[in-house]
Amino acid sequence: MSKSNFSEDFKRDAVRQITERGYPVAEVSQRLGVSQHSLYEWKKKFAASNGKGNDEAEEIRRLKKELTRVTEERDILKKAAAYFARDAK
């Protein structure tokens, strides 16, 4: 079997499919035509070289949660404003 050279972007995107999007390694491996072993190695490599990745992912999760909460608050306040504006007339 010949050794294929994949770009760093390709490797990073493949790892993101596993870590961020939650696809199983076997599925990504089959879809991209890459061995599972390679994917695990790339995942280990990027995790070691990018220690900030976990912090950034946690920050993104926190911000998405906050956005959902603030959006819900805004919707409630819009409804309340419409209700009180109707009563004021």
PDB file with SEQRES, HELIX, SHEET and CRYST1 records, atoms N, CA, C and O in Angstrom:
SEQRES   1 A   89  MET SER LYS SER ASN PHE SER GLU ASP PHE LYS ARG ASP          
SEQRES   2 A   89  ALA VAL ARG GLN ILE THR GLU ARG GLY TYR PRO VAL ALA          
SEQRES   3 A   89  GLU VAL SER GLN ARG LEU GLY VAL SER GLN HIS SER LEU          
SEQRES   4 A   89  TYR GLU TRP LYS LYS LYS PHE ALA ALA SER ASN GLY LYS          
SEQRES   5 A   89  GLY ASN ASP GLU ALA GLU GLU ILE ARG ARG LEU LYS LYS          
SEQRES   6 A   89  GLU LEU THR ARG VAL THR GLU GLU ARG ASP ILE LEU LYS          
SEQRES   7 A   89  LYS ALA ALA ALA TYR PHE ALA ARG ASP ALA LYS                  
HELIX    1 AA1 GLU A    8  THR A   19  1                                  12    
HELIX    2 AA2 VAL A   25  LEU A   32  1                                   8    
HELIX    3 AA3 GLN A   36  SER A   49  1                                  14    
HELIX    4 AA4 LYS A   52  ALA A   88  1                                  37    
CRYST1    1.000    1.000    1.000  90.00  90.00  90.00 P 1           1          
ATOM      1  N   MET A   1       0.845  -1.170   0.000  1.00  0.00           N  
ATOM      2  CA  MET A   1       0.000   0.000   0.000  1.00  0.00           C  
ATOM      3  C   MET A   1       0.891   1.233   0.000  1.00  0.00           C  
ATOM      4  O   MET A   1       1.829   1.317   0.793  1.00  0.00           O  
ATOM      5  N   SER A   2       0.612   2.186  -0.873  1.00  0.00           N  
ATOM      6  CA  SER A   2       1.447   3.379  -0.961  1.00  0.00           C  
ATOM      7  C   SER A   2       1.066   4.374   0.122  1.00  0.00           C  
ATOM      8  O   SER A   2      -0.077   4.431   0.576  1.00  0.00           O  
ATOM      9  N   LYS A   3       2.046   5.142   0.514  1.00  0.00           N  
ATOM     10  CA  LYS A   3       1.816   6.137   1.552  1.00  0.00           C  
ATOM     11  C   LYS A   3       1.307   7.412   0.894  1.00  0.00           C  
ATOM     12  O   LYS A   3       1.954   7.956  -0.001  1.00  0.00           O  
ATOM     13  N   SER A   4       0.156   7.882   1.335  1.00  0.00           N  
ATOM     14  CA  SER A   4      -0.419   9.105   0.788  1.00  0.00           C  
ATOM     15  C   SER A   4      -0.032  10.284   1.661  1.00  0.00           C  
ATOM     16  O   SER A   4       0.033  10.181   2.886  1.00  0.00           O  
ATOM     17  N   ASN A   5       0.223  11.401   1.007  1.00  0.00           N  
ATOM     18  CA  ASN A   5       0.512  12.626   1.740  1.00  0.00           C  
ATOM     19  C   ASN A   5      -0.714  13.521   1.692  1.00  0.00           C  
ATOM     20  O   ASN A   5      -1.171  13.905   0.616  1.00  0.00           O  
ATOM     21  N   PHE A   6      -1.239  13.849   2.854  1.00  0.00           N  
ATOM     22  CA  PHE A   6      -2.397  14.721   2.950  1.00  0.00           C  
ATOM     23  C   PHE A   6      -1.956  16.065   3.505  1.00  0.00           C  
ATOM     24  O   PHE A   6      -1.039  16.136   4.323  1.00  0.00           O  
ATOM     25  N   SER A   7      -2.602  17.118   3.063  1.00  0.00           N  
ATOM     26  CA  SER A   7      -2.250  18.455   3.538  1.00  0.00           C  
ATOM     27  C   SER A   7      -2.659  18.615   5.001  1.00  0.00           C  
ATOM     28  O   SER A   7      -3.505  17.882   5.513  1.00  0.00           O  
ATOM     29  N   GLU A   8      -2.041  19.582   5.653  1.00  0.00           N  
ATOM     30  CA  GLU A   8      -2.383  19.856   7.048  1.00  0.00           C  
ATOM     31  C   GLU A   8      -3.845  20.278   7.174  1.00  0.00           C  
ATOM     32  O   GLU A   8      -4.513  19.917   8.143  1.00  0.00           O  
ATOM     33  N   ASP A   9      -4.342  21.035   6.206  1.00  0.00           N  
ATOM     34  CA  ASP A   9      -5.748  21.459   6.231  1.00  0.00           C  
ATOM     35  C   ASP A   9      -6.681  20.258   6.141  1.00  0.00           C  
ATOM     36  O   ASP A   9      -7.684  20.191   6.850  1.00  0.00           O  
ATOM     37  N   PHE A  10      -6.351  19.316   5.273  1.00  0.00           N  
ATOM     38  CA  PHE A  10      -7.162  18.104   5.128  1.00  0.00           C  
ATOM     39  C   PHE A  10      -7.199  17.338   6.451  1.00  0.00           C  
ATOM     40  O   PHE A  10      -8.256  16.897   6.902  1.00  0.00           O  
ATOM     41  N   LYS A  11      -6.021  17.191   7.061  1.00  0.00           N  
ATOM     42  CA  LYS A  11      -5.927  16.462   8.322  1.00  0.00           C  
ATOM     43  C   LYS A  11      -6.729  17.168   9.416  1.00  0.00           C  
ATOM     44  O   LYS A  11      -7.466  16.536  10.174  1.00  0.00           O  
ATOM     45  N   ARG A  12      -6.570  18.481   9.481  1.00  0.00           N  
ATOM     46  CA  ARG A  12      -7.265  19.265  10.502  1.00  0.00           C  
ATOM     47  C   ARG A  12      -8.782  19.168  10.319  1.00  0.00           C  
ATOM     48  O   ARG A  12      -9.520  19.021  11.293  1.00  0.00           O  
ATOM     49  N   ASP A  13      -9.243  19.251   9.063  1.00  0.00           N  
ATOM     50  CA  ASP A  13     -10.677  19.129   8.783  1.00  0.00           C  
ATOM     51  C   ASP A  13     -11.203  17.741   9.147  1.00  0.00           C  
ATOM     52  O   ASP A  13     -12.306  17.607   9.677  1.00  0.00           O  
ATOM     53  N   ALA A  14     -10.409  16.719   8.861  1.00  0.00           N  
ATOM     54  CA  ALA A  14     -10.815  15.351   9.201  1.00  0.00           C  
ATOM     55  C   ALA A  14     -10.957  15.203  10.714  1.00  0.00           C  
ATOM     56  O   ALA A  14     -11.913  14.596  11.197  1.00  0.00           O  
ATOM     57  N   VAL A  15     -10.008  15.755  11.452  1.00  0.00           N  
ATOM     58  CA  VAL A  15     -10.053  15.678  12.915  1.00  0.00           C  
ATOM     59  C   VAL A  15     -11.240  16.475  13.455  1.00  0.00           C  
ATOM     60  O   VAL A  15     -11.887  16.049  14.411  1.00  0.00           O  
ATOM     61  N   ARG A  16     -11.526  17.615  12.856  1.00  0.00           N  
ATOM     62  CA  ARG A  16     -12.682  18.425  13.295  1.00  0.00           C  
ATOM     63  C   ARG A  16     -13.994  17.668  13.133  1.00  0.00           C  
ATOM     64  O   ARG A  16     -14.901  17.809  13.953  1.00  0.00           O  
ATOM     65  N   GLN A  17     -14.094  16.868  12.080  1.00  0.00           N  
ATOM     66  CA  GLN A  17     -15.313  16.084  11.880  1.00  0.00           C  
ATOM     67  C   GLN A  17     -15.537  15.131  13.052  1.00  0.00           C  
ATOM     68  O   GLN A  17     -16.675  14.839  13.421  1.00  0.00           O  
ATOM     69  N   ILE A  18     -14.453  14.659  13.620  1.00  0.00           N  
ATOM     70  CA  ILE A  18     -14.539  13.727  14.747  1.00  0.00           C  
ATOM     71  C   ILE A  18     -14.763  14.481  16.059  1.00  0.00           C  
ATOM     72  O   ILE A  18     -15.655  14.143  16.836  1.00  0.00           O  
ATOM     73  N   THR A  19     -13.943  15.504  16.293  1.00  0.00           N  
ATOM     74  CA  THR A  19     -13.967  16.171  17.594  1.00  0.00           C  
ATOM     75  C   THR A  19     -15.097  17.179  17.741  1.00  0.00           C  
ATOM     76  O   THR A  19     -15.717  17.248  18.802  1.00  0.00           O  
ATOM     77  N   GLU A  20     -15.377  17.955  16.714  1.00  0.00           N  
ATOM     78  CA  GLU A  20     -16.368  19.022  16.838  1.00  0.00           C  
ATOM     79  C   GLU A  20     -17.754  18.612  16.354  1.00  0.00           C  
ATOM     80  O   GLU A  20     -18.763  19.013  16.934  1.00  0.00           O  
ATOM     81  N   ARG A  21     -17.801  17.825  15.307  1.00  0.00           N  
ATOM     82  CA  ARG A  21     -19.100  17.448  14.745  1.00  0.00           C  
ATOM     83  C   ARG A  21     -19.605  16.118  15.277  1.00  0.00           C  
ATOM     84  O   ARG A  21     -20.775  15.780  15.098  1.00  0.00           O  
ATOM     85  N   GLY A  22     -18.735  15.364  15.929  1.00  0.00           N  
ATOM     86  CA  GLY A  22     -19.155  14.131  16.584  1.00  0.00           C  
ATOM     87  C   GLY A  22     -19.319  12.917  15.688  1.00  0.00           C  
ATOM     88  O   GLY A  22     -19.957  11.942  16.086  1.00  0.00           O  
ATOM     89  N   TYR A  23     -18.753  12.956  14.482  1.00  0.00           N  
ATOM     90  CA  TYR A  23     -18.847  11.786  13.614  1.00  0.00           C  
ATOM     91  C   TYR A  23     -17.932  10.679  14.133  1.00  0.00           C  
ATOM     92  O   TYR A  23     -16.857  10.971  14.654  1.00  0.00           O  
ATOM     93  N   PRO A  24     -18.333   9.422  14.001  1.00  0.00           N  
ATOM     94  CA  PRO A  24     -17.471   8.309  14.421  1.00  0.00           C  
ATOM     95  C   PRO A  24     -16.220   8.218  13.539  1.00  0.00           C  
ATOM     96  O   PRO A  24     -16.260   8.536  12.350  1.00  0.00           O  
ATOM     97  N   VAL A  25     -15.128   7.787  14.131  1.00  0.00           N  
ATOM     98  CA  VAL A  25     -13.866   7.661  13.403  1.00  0.00           C  
ATOM     99  C   VAL A  25     -14.031   6.727  12.209  1.00  0.00           C  
ATOM    100  O   VAL A  25     -13.517   7.010  11.126  1.00  0.00           O  
ATOM    101  N   ALA A  26     -14.738   5.627  12.396  1.00  0.00           N  
ATOM    102  CA  ALA A  26     -14.916   4.655  11.307  1.00  0.00           C  
ATOM    103  C   ALA A  26     -15.626   5.290  10.112  1.00  0.00           C  
ATOM    104  O   ALA A  26     -15.260   5.045   8.962  1.00  0.00           O  
ATOM    105  N   GLU A  27     -16.637   6.103  10.390  1.00  0.00           N  
ATOM    106  CA  GLU A  27     -17.386   6.740   9.301  1.00  0.00           C  
ATOM    107  C   GLU A  27     -16.521   7.748   8.547  1.00  0.00           C  
ATOM    108  O   GLU A  27     -16.522   7.768   7.316  1.00  0.00           O  
ATOM    109  N   VAL A  28     -15.789   8.576   9.273  1.00  0.00           N  
ATOM    110  CA  VAL A  28     -14.917   9.574   8.642  1.00  0.00           C  
ATOM    111  C   VAL A  28     -13.826   8.872   7.854  1.00  0.00           C  
ATOM    112  O   VAL A  28     -13.486   9.284   6.745  1.00  0.00           O  
ATOM    113  N   SER A  29     -13.283   7.813   8.428  1.00  0.00           N  
ATOM    114  CA  SER A  29     -12.242   7.035   7.768  1.00  0.00           C  
ATOM    115  C   SER A  29     -12.719   6.497   6.426  1.00  0.00           C  
ATOM    116  O   SER A  29     -12.034   6.624   5.411  1.00  0.00           O  
ATOM    117  N   GLN A  30     -13.891   5.902   6.436  1.00  0.00           N  
ATOM    118  CA  GLN A  30     -14.433   5.317   5.207  1.00  0.00           C  
ATOM    119  C   GLN A  30     -14.759   6.402   4.179  1.00  0.00           C  
ATOM    120  O   GLN A  30     -14.454   6.257   2.996  1.00  0.00           O  
ATOM    121  N   ARG A  31     -15.380   7.484   4.642  1.00  0.00           N  
ATOM    122  CA  ARG A  31     -15.799   8.548   3.733  1.00  0.00           C  
ATOM    123  C   ARG A  31     -14.603   9.236   3.067  1.00  0.00           C  
ATOM    124  O   ARG A  31     -14.658   9.574   1.885  1.00  0.00           O  
ATOM    125  N   LEU A  32     -13.522   9.441   3.831  1.00  0.00           N  
ATOM    126  CA  LEU A  32     -12.370  10.160   3.299  1.00  0.00           C  
ATOM    127  C   LEU A  32     -11.306   9.248   2.697  1.00  0.00           C  
ATOM    128  O   LEU A  32     -10.368   9.725   2.058  1.00  0.00           O  
ATOM    129  N   GLY A  33     -11.445   7.944   2.896  1.00  0.00           N  
ATOM    130  CA  GLY A  33     -10.455   7.014   2.360  1.00  0.00           C  
ATOM    131  C   GLY A  33      -9.140   7.061   3.111  1.00  0.00           C  
ATOM    132  O   GLY A  33      -8.067   6.944   2.519  1.00  0.00           O  
ATOM    133  N   VAL A  34      -9.233   7.233   4.418  1.00  0.00           N  
ATOM    134  CA  VAL A  34      -8.061   7.325   5.284  1.00  0.00           C  
ATOM    135  C   VAL A  34      -8.183   6.228   6.336  1.00  0.00           C  
ATOM    136  O   VAL A  34      -9.288   5.894   6.765  1.00  0.00           O  
ATOM    137  N   SER A  35      -7.058   5.672   6.745  1.00  0.00           N  
ATOM    138  CA  SER A  35      -7.129   4.621   7.763  1.00  0.00           C  
ATOM    139  C   SER A  35      -7.529   5.214   9.114  1.00  0.00           C  
ATOM    140  O   SER A  35      -7.252   6.375   9.413  1.00  0.00           O  
ATOM    141  N   GLN A  36      -8.179   4.390   9.906  1.00  0.00           N  
ATOM    142  CA  GLN A  36      -8.576   4.827  11.244  1.00  0.00           C  
ATOM    143  C   GLN A  36      -7.351   5.164  12.083  1.00  0.00           C  
ATOM    144  O   GLN A  36      -7.362   6.100  12.883  1.00  0.00           O  
ATOM    145  N   HIS A  37      -6.298   4.382  11.884  1.00  0.00           N  
ATOM    146  CA  HIS A  37      -5.058   4.625  12.617  1.00  0.00           C  
ATOM    147  C   HIS A  37      -4.536   6.033  12.330  1.00  0.00           C  
ATOM    148  O   HIS A  37      -4.119   6.746  13.243  1.00  0.00           O  
ATOM    149  N   SER A  38      -4.563   6.427  11.053  1.00  0.00           N  
ATOM    150  CA  SER A  38      -4.098   7.771  10.691  1.00  0.00           C  
ATOM    151  C   SER A  38      -4.936   8.841  11.375  1.00  0.00           C  
ATOM    152  O   SER A  38      -4.403   9.828  11.883  1.00  0.00           O  
ATOM    153  N   LEU A  39      -6.246   8.642  11.385  1.00  0.00           N  
ATOM    154  CA  LEU A  39      -7.122   9.628  12.027  1.00  0.00           C  
ATOM    155  C   LEU A  39      -6.808   9.760  13.517  1.00  0.00           C  
ATOM    156  O   LEU A  39      -6.761  10.868  14.051  1.00  0.00           O  
ATOM    157  N   TYR A  40      -6.593   8.629  14.183  1.00  0.00           N  
ATOM    158  CA  TYR A  40      -6.257   8.685  15.607  1.00  0.00           C  
ATOM    159  C   TYR A  40      -4.915   9.388  15.825  1.00  0.00           C  
ATOM    160  O   TYR A  40      -4.761  10.147  16.781  1.00  0.00           O  
ATOM    161  N   GLU A  41      -3.956   9.138  14.952  1.00  0.00           N  
ATOM    162  CA  GLU A  41      -2.652   9.804  15.056  1.00  0.00           C  
ATOM    163  C   GLU A  41      -2.789  11.310  14.838  1.00  0.00           C  
ATOM    164  O   GLU A  41      -2.205  12.102  15.578  1.00  0.00           O  
ATOM    165  N   TRP A  42      -3.555  11.702  13.830  1.00  0.00           N  
ATOM    166  CA  TRP A  42      -3.768  13.131  13.559  1.00  0.00           C  
ATOM    167  C   TRP A  42      -4.468  13.794  14.737  1.00  0.00           C  
ATOM    168  O   TRP A  42      -4.129  14.910  15.129  1.00  0.00           O  
ATOM    169  N   LYS A  43      -5.440  13.097  15.291  1.00  0.00           N  
ATOM    170  CA  LYS A  43      -6.191  13.636  16.427  1.00  0.00           C  
ATOM    171  C   LYS A  43      -5.244  13.871  17.607  1.00  0.00           C  
ATOM    172  O   LYS A  43      -5.295  14.913  18.261  1.00  0.00           O  
ATOM    173  N   LYS A  44      -4.387  12.889  17.866  1.00  0.00           N  
ATOM    174  CA  LYS A  44      -3.419  13.010  18.954  1.00  0.00           C  
ATOM    175  C   LYS A  44      -2.449  14.165  18.683  1.00  0.00           C  
ATOM    176  O   LYS A  44      -2.124  14.935  19.586  1.00  0.00           O  
ATOM    177  N   LYS A  45      -1.993  14.277  17.443  1.00  0.00           N  
ATOM    178  CA  LYS A  45      -1.040  15.324  17.061  1.00  0.00           C  
ATOM    179  C   LYS A  45      -1.645  16.709  17.259  1.00  0.00           C  
ATOM    180  O   LYS A  45      -1.007  17.590  17.836  1.00  0.00           O  
ATOM    181  N   PHE A  46      -2.868  16.906  16.783  1.00  0.00           N  
ATOM    182  CA  PHE A  46      -3.485  18.223  16.878  1.00  0.00           C  
ATOM    183  C   PHE A  46      -3.887  18.552  18.312  1.00  0.00           C  
ATOM    184  O   PHE A  46      -3.883  19.720  18.701  1.00  0.00           O  
ATOM    185  N   ALA A  47      -4.228  17.556  19.090  1.00  0.00           N  
ATOM    186  CA  ALA A  47      -4.563  17.795  20.497  1.00  0.00           C  
ATOM    187  C   ALA A  47      -3.319  18.241  21.259  1.00  0.00           C  
ATOM    188  O   ALA A  47      -3.396  19.124  22.113  1.00  0.00           O  
ATOM    189  N   ALA A  48      -2.172  17.631  20.951  1.00  0.00           N  
ATOM    190  CA  ALA A  48      -0.930  17.979  21.627  1.00  0.00           C  
ATOM    191  C   ALA A  48      -0.427  19.353  21.200  1.00  0.00           C  
ATOM    192  O   ALA A  48       0.067  20.121  22.027  1.00  0.00           O  
ATOM    193  N   SER A  49      -0.551  19.663  19.919  1.00  0.00           N  
ATOM    194  CA  SER A  49      -0.028  20.932  19.423  1.00  0.00           C  
ATOM    195  C   SER A  49      -0.983  22.089  19.649  1.00  0.00           C  
ATOM    196  O   SER A  49      -0.594  23.251  19.527  1.00  0.00           O  
ATOM    197  N   ASN A  50      -2.229  21.782  19.976  1.00  0.00           N  
ATOM    198  CA  ASN A  50      -3.224  22.835  20.128  1.00  0.00           C  
ATOM    199  C   ASN A  50      -3.917  22.700  21.480  1.00  0.00           C  
ATOM    200  O   ASN A  50      -5.106  22.389  21.549  1.00  0.00           O  
ATOM    201  N   GLY A  51      -3.178  22.933  22.534  1.00  0.00           N  
ATOM    202  CA  GLY A  51      -3.740  22.834  23.873  1.00  0.00           C  
ATOM    203  C   GLY A  51      -4.860  23.823  24.115  1.00  0.00           C  
ATOM    204  O   GLY A  51      -5.713  23.609  24.977  1.00  0.00           O  
ATOM    205  N   LYS A  52      -4.859  24.916  23.348  1.00  0.00           N  
ATOM    206  CA  LYS A  52      -5.899  25.928  23.492  1.00  0.00           C  
ATOM    207  C   LYS A  52      -7.225  25.456  22.922  1.00  0.00           C  
ATOM    208  O   LYS A  52      -8.266  26.035  23.230  1.00  0.00           O  
ATOM    209  N   GLY A  53      -7.210  24.428  22.104  1.00  0.00           N  
ATOM    210  CA  GLY A  53      -8.419  23.961  21.429  1.00  0.00           C  
ATOM    211  C   GLY A  53      -9.543  23.626  22.388  1.00  0.00           C  
ATOM    212  O   GLY A  53     -10.701  23.959  22.133  1.00  0.00           O  
ATOM    213  N   ASN A  54      -9.210  22.971  23.488  1.00  0.00           N  
ATOM    214  CA  ASN A  54     -10.239  22.611  24.459  1.00  0.00           C  
ATOM    215  C   ASN A  54     -10.811  23.845  25.135  1.00  0.00           C  
ATOM    216  O   ASN A  54     -12.018  23.932  25.359  1.00  0.00           O  
ATOM    217  N   ASP A  55      -9.936  24.813  25.464  1.00  0.00           N  
ATOM    218  CA  ASP A  55     -10.402  26.048  26.081  1.00  0.00           C  
ATOM    219  C   ASP A  55     -11.308  26.813  25.126  1.00  0.00           C  
ATOM    220  O   ASP A  55     -12.342  27.345  25.532  1.00  0.00           O  
ATOM    221  N   GLU A  56     -10.917  26.865  23.865  1.00  0.00           N  
ATOM    222  CA  GLU A  56     -11.719  27.573  22.869  1.00  0.00           C  
ATOM    223  C   GLU A  56     -13.057  26.880  22.657  1.00  0.00           C  
ATOM    224  O   GLU A  56     -14.087  27.545  22.543  1.00  0.00           O  
ATOM    225  N   ALA A  57     -13.054  25.570  22.604  1.00  0.00           N  
ATOM    226  CA  ALA A  57     -14.299  24.824  22.423  1.00  0.00           C  
ATOM    227  C   ALA A  57     -15.226  25.049  23.613  1.00  0.00           C  
ATOM    228  O   ALA A  57     -16.436  25.198  23.440  1.00  0.00           O  
ATOM    229  N   GLU A  58     -14.665  25.074  24.810  1.00  0.00           N  
ATOM    230  CA  GLU A  58     -15.470  25.330  26.013  1.00  0.00           C  
ATOM    231  C   GLU A  58     -16.045  26.744  25.977  1.00  0.00           C  
ATOM    232  O   GLU A  58     -17.204  26.954  26.334  1.00  0.00           O  
ATOM    233  N   GLU A  59     -15.246  27.699  25.551  1.00  0.00           N  
ATOM    234  CA  GLU A  59     -15.721  29.087  25.431  1.00  0.00           C  
ATOM    235  C   GLU A  59     -16.850  29.194  24.409  1.00  0.00           C  
ATOM    236  O   GLU A  59     -17.829  29.905  24.636  1.00  0.00           O  
ATOM    237  N   ILE A  60     -16.718  28.499  23.297  1.00  0.00           N  
ATOM    238  CA  ILE A  60     -17.771  28.507  22.269  1.00  0.00           C  
ATOM    239  C   ILE A  60     -19.051  27.910  22.834  1.00  0.00           C  
ATOM    240  O   ILE A  60     -20.135  28.455  22.626  1.00  0.00           O  
ATOM    241  N   ARG A  61     -18.935  26.799  23.544  1.00  0.00           N  
ATOM    242  CA  ARG A  61     -20.111  26.172  24.162  1.00  0.00           C  
ATOM    243  C   ARG A  61     -20.793  27.127  25.139  1.00  0.00           C  
ATOM    244  O   ARG A  61     -22.018  27.257  25.148  1.00  0.00           O  
ATOM    245  N   ARG A  62     -19.975  27.795  25.964  1.00  0.00           N  
ATOM    246  CA  ARG A  62     -20.509  28.732  26.948  1.00  0.00           C  
ATOM    247  C   ARG A  62     -21.220  29.896  26.264  1.00  0.00           C  
ATOM    248  O   ARG A  62     -22.305  30.299  26.682  1.00  0.00           O  
ATOM    249  N   LEU A  63     -20.610  30.431  25.217  1.00  0.00           N  
ATOM    250  CA  LEU A  63     -21.203  31.560  24.507  1.00  0.00           C  
ATOM    251  C   LEU A  63     -22.493  31.175  23.790  1.00  0.00           C  
ATOM    252  O   LEU A  63     -23.434  31.967  23.743  1.00  0.00           O  
ATOM    253  N   LYS A  64     -22.547  29.973  23.234  1.00  0.00           N  
ATOM    254  CA  LYS A  64     -23.782  29.517  22.584  1.00  0.00           C  
ATOM    255  C   LYS A  64     -24.909  29.394  23.600  1.00  0.00           C  
ATOM    256  O   LYS A  64     -26.054  29.753  23.322  1.00  0.00           O  
ATOM    257  N   LYS A  65     -24.571  28.880  24.782  1.00  0.00           N  
ATOM    258  CA  LYS A  65     -25.566  28.751  25.849  1.00  0.00           C  
ATOM    259  C   LYS A  65     -26.085  30.130  26.261  1.00  0.00           C  
ATOM    260  O   LYS A  65     -27.286  30.334  26.436  1.00  0.00           O  
ATOM    261  N   GLU A  66     -25.147  31.070  26.410  1.00  0.00           N  
ATOM    262  CA  GLU A  66     -25.527  32.431  26.788  1.00  0.00           C  
ATOM    263  C   GLU A  66     -26.383  33.081  25.705  1.00  0.00           C  
ATOM    264  O   GLU A  66     -27.350  33.778  26.015  1.00  0.00           O  
ATOM    265  N   LEU A  67     -26.040  32.862  24.452  1.00  0.00           N  
ATOM    266  CA  LEU A  67     -26.821  33.410  23.346  1.00  0.00           C  
ATOM    267  C   LEU A  67     -28.249  32.880  23.376  1.00  0.00           C  
ATOM    268  O   LEU A  67     -29.196  33.637  23.166  1.00  0.00           O  
ATOM    269  N   THR A  68     -28.407  31.602  23.633  1.00  0.00           N  
ATOM    270  CA  THR A  68     -29.741  31.009  23.719  1.00  0.00           C  
ATOM    271  C   THR A  68     -30.539  31.655  24.846  1.00  0.00           C  
ATOM    272  O   THR A  68     -31.710  31.994  24.673  1.00  0.00           O  
ATOM    273  N   ARG A  69     -29.900  31.820  25.997  1.00  0.00           N  
ATOM    274  CA  ARG A  69     -30.575  32.425  27.149  1.00  0.00           C  
ATOM    275  C   ARG A  69     -30.993  33.862  26.853  1.00  0.00           C  
ATOM    276  O   ARG A  69     -32.129  34.249  27.128  1.00  0.00           O  
ATOM    277  N   VAL A  70     -30.083  34.649  26.296  1.00  0.00           N  
ATOM    278  CA  VAL A  70     -30.367  36.055  26.002  1.00  0.00           C  
ATOM    279  C   VAL A  70     -31.452  36.177  24.932  1.00  0.00           C  
ATOM    280  O   VAL A  70     -32.295  37.071  25.007  1.00  0.00           O  
ATOM    281  N   THR A  71     -31.439  35.298  23.951  1.00  0.00           N  
ATOM    282  CA  THR A  71     -32.476  35.313  22.911  1.00  0.00           C  
ATOM    283  C   THR A  71     -33.844  35.025  23.520  1.00  0.00           C  
ATOM    284  O   THR A  71     -34.830  35.672  23.168  1.00  0.00           O  
ATOM    285  N   GLU A  72     -33.906  34.063  24.427  1.00  0.00           N  
ATOM    286  CA  GLU A  72     -35.173  33.758  25.098  1.00  0.00           C  
ATOM    287  C   GLU A  72     -35.649  34.950  25.924  1.00  0.00           C  
ATOM    288  O   GLU A  72     -36.834  35.281  25.917  1.00  0.00           O  
ATOM    289  N   GLU A  73     -34.718  35.596  26.639  1.00  0.00           N  
ATOM    290  CA  GLU A  73     -35.080  36.777  27.428  1.00  0.00           C  
ATOM    291  C   GLU A  73     -35.626  37.884  26.531  1.00  0.00           C  
ATOM    292  O   GLU A  73     -36.627  38.519  26.861  1.00  0.00           O  
ATOM    293  N   ARG A  74     -34.976  38.109  25.410  1.00  0.00           N  
ATOM    294  CA  ARG A  74     -35.422  39.137  24.474  1.00  0.00           C  
ATOM    295  C   ARG A  74     -36.838  38.851  23.984  1.00  0.00           C  
ATOM    296  O   ARG A  74     -37.676  39.751  23.933  1.00  0.00           O  
ATOM    297  N   ASP A  75     -37.098  37.608  23.626  1.00  0.00           N  
ATOM    298  CA  ASP A  75     -38.427  37.238  23.134  1.00  0.00           C  
ATOM    299  C   ASP A  75     -39.496  37.467  24.200  1.00  0.00           C  
ATOM    300  O   ASP A  75     -40.589  37.945  23.899  1.00  0.00           O  
ATOM    301  N   ILE A  76     -39.175  37.124  25.442  1.00  0.00           N  
ATOM    302  CA  ILE A  76     -40.124  37.338  26.541  1.00  0.00           C  
ATOM    303  C   ILE A  76     -40.377  38.831  26.733  1.00  0.00           C  
ATOM    304  O   ILE A  76     -41.520  39.252  26.914  1.00  0.00           O  
ATOM    305  N   LEU A  77     -39.315  39.627  26.693  1.00  0.00           N  
ATOM    306  CA  LEU A  77     -39.472  41.071  26.876  1.00  0.00           C  
ATOM    307  C   LEU A  77     -40.264  41.706  25.737  1.00  0.00           C  
ATOM    308  O   LEU A  77     -41.036  42.636  25.967  1.00  0.00           O  
ATOM    309  N   LYS A  78     -40.084  41.220  24.526  1.00  0.00           N  
ATOM    310  CA  LYS A  78     -40.877  41.725  23.394  1.00  0.00           C  
ATOM    311  C   LYS A  78     -42.360  41.464  23.626  1.00  0.00           C  
ATOM    312  O   LYS A  78     -43.195  42.344  23.416  1.00  0.00           O  
ATOM    313  N   LYS A  79     -42.678  40.254  24.060  1.00  0.00           N  
ATOM    314  CA  LYS A  79     -44.078  39.903  24.322  1.00  0.00           C  
ATOM    315  C   LYS A  79     -44.641  40.747  25.457  1.00  0.00           C  
ATOM    316  O   LYS A  79     -45.781  41.206  25.384  1.00  0.00           O  
ATOM    317  N   ALA A  80     -43.850  40.952  26.505  1.00  0.00           N  
ATOM    318  CA  ALA A  80     -44.304  41.756  27.637  1.00  0.00           C  
ATOM    319  C   ALA A  80     -44.529  43.204  27.210  1.00  0.00           C  
ATOM    320  O   ALA A  80     -45.517  43.818  27.613  1.00  0.00           O  
ATOM    321  N   ALA A  81     -43.634  43.752  26.407  1.00  0.00           N  
ATOM    322  CA  ALA A  81     -43.781  45.132  25.937  1.00  0.00           C  
ATOM    323  C   ALA A  81     -45.044  45.278  25.100  1.00  0.00           C  
ATOM    324  O   ALA A  81     -45.765  46.267  25.235  1.00  0.00           O  
ATOM    325  N   ALA A  82     -45.316  44.319  24.248  1.00  0.00           N  
ATOM    326  CA  ALA A  82     -46.528  44.364  23.424  1.00  0.00           C  
ATOM    327  C   ALA A  82     -47.766  44.268  24.307  1.00  0.00           C  
ATOM    328  O   ALA A  82     -48.759  44.948  24.049  1.00  0.00           O  
ATOM    329  N   TYR A  83     -47.724  43.441  25.337  1.00  0.00           N  
ATOM    330  CA  TYR A  83     -48.858  43.272  26.248  1.00  0.00           C  
ATOM    331  C   TYR A  83     -49.144  44.574  26.998  1.00  0.00           C  
ATOM    332  O   TYR A  83     -50.292  45.010  27.075  1.00  0.00           O  
ATOM    333  N   PHE A  84     -48.097  45.192  27.549  1.00  0.00           N  
ATOM    334  CA  PHE A  84     -48.288  46.423  28.314  1.00  0.00           C  
ATOM    335  C   PHE A  84     -48.644  47.603  27.416  1.00  0.00           C  
ATOM    336  O   PHE A  84     -49.375  48.498  27.839  1.00  0.00           O  
ATOM    337  N   ALA A  85     -48.147  47.619  26.204  1.00  0.00           N  
ATOM    338  CA  ALA A  85     -48.506  48.688  25.263  1.00  0.00           C  
ATOM    339  C   ALA A  85     -49.984  48.586  24.907  1.00  0.00           C  
ATOM    340  O   ALA A  85     -50.651  49.606  24.732  1.00  0.00           O  
ATOM    341  N   ARG A  86     -50.490  47.384  24.799  1.00  0.00           N  
ATOM    342  CA  ARG A  86     -51.897  47.170  24.477  1.00  0.00           C  
ATOM    343  C   ARG A  86     -52.778  47.621  25.642  1.00  0.00           C  
ATOM    344  O   ARG A  86     -53.831  48.221  25.426  1.00  0.00           O  
ATOM    345  N   ASP A  87     -52.352  47.336  26.876  1.00  0.00           N  
ATOM    346  CA  ASP A  87     -53.122  47.729  28.059  1.00  0.00           C  
ATOM    347  C   ASP A  87     -53.099  49.236  28.284  1.00  0.00           C  
ATOM    348  O   ASP A  87     -54.042  49.783  28.855  1.00  0.00           O  
ATOM    349  N   ALA A  88     -52.056  49.908  27.854  1.00  0.00           N  
ATOM    350  CA  ALA A  88     -51.928  51.350  28.073  1.00  0.00           C  
ATOM    351  C   ALA A  88     -52.901  52.144  27.212  1.00  0.00           C  
ATOM    352  O   ALA A  88     -53.206  53.291  27.535  1.00  0.00           O  
ATOM    353  N   LYS A  89     -53.385  51.572  26.143  1.00  0.00           N  
ATOM    354  CA  LYS A  89     -54.287  52.300  25.233  1.00  0.00           C  
ATOM    355  C   LYS A  89     -55.684  52.348  25.731  1.00  0.00           C  
ATOM    356  O   LYS A  89     -56.553  52.924  25.077  1.00  0.00           O  
TER     357      LYS A  89                                                      
END                                                                             
